Amino acid sequence: MPVSPSNSPPAAKAPTGSSLRLRLWTGHRNPHLEEVTEKMTIVRESKSVHLDASADTVWQFVSDFGGYASWQPHIASVEMQPNGDRKVNFTRGDSVVDRVTSRDDAAKTLSYGLVPGQPVPMKSLNATFSVSGAGDSADVEYAIEVDVPDEMAPMASVGIGADIDGALEGLKTSFHG
């Protein structure tokens, strides 16, 4: 059956609200629409660590976006792309491409998120490192927020918490030996 404006499949709807709504065209002779809704949940984990090093020294270390594999145990390698994006290869065998979304050297904050269009179950991922302190003392907060299907929320919380724990432990090892 040739496709014409009267029987062509409708475009997918953009995500709205807290659920992902898709319109699917069945492709039958008498096409009809059915709506599928997948509820999404935002999961946020945030933890911090105190380090015996100046905030400036810690910031120089944490803000090296391509160097995370040297101190985050769940990252096997990082491949920086010519456009500044980075491909992160995890020790569990998967990988994602992410990019810096904001960096403020004065405030010592670095945020990054997923590059859109990847085949991952997360609708979004936003992570932020914040470094503060005075003298030879620094505090680092690492927060990660993901938007995942409802049924993945408990697993996402545990996984994100473990990734944060590993990163903060890596920082302690890097600065305390």
Secondary structure, 3 states (H helix, E strand, C coil): CCCCCCCCCCCCCCCECCEEEEEEECCCCCCCEEEEEEEEEEEEEEEEEEECCCHHHHHHHHCCHHHHHHCCCCEEEEEECCCCCEEEEECCCCEEEEEEEEEECCCCEEEEEECCCCCCCCCEEEEEEEEECCCCCEEEEEEEEEEEEHHHHHHHHHHHHHHHHHHHHHHHHHHHC
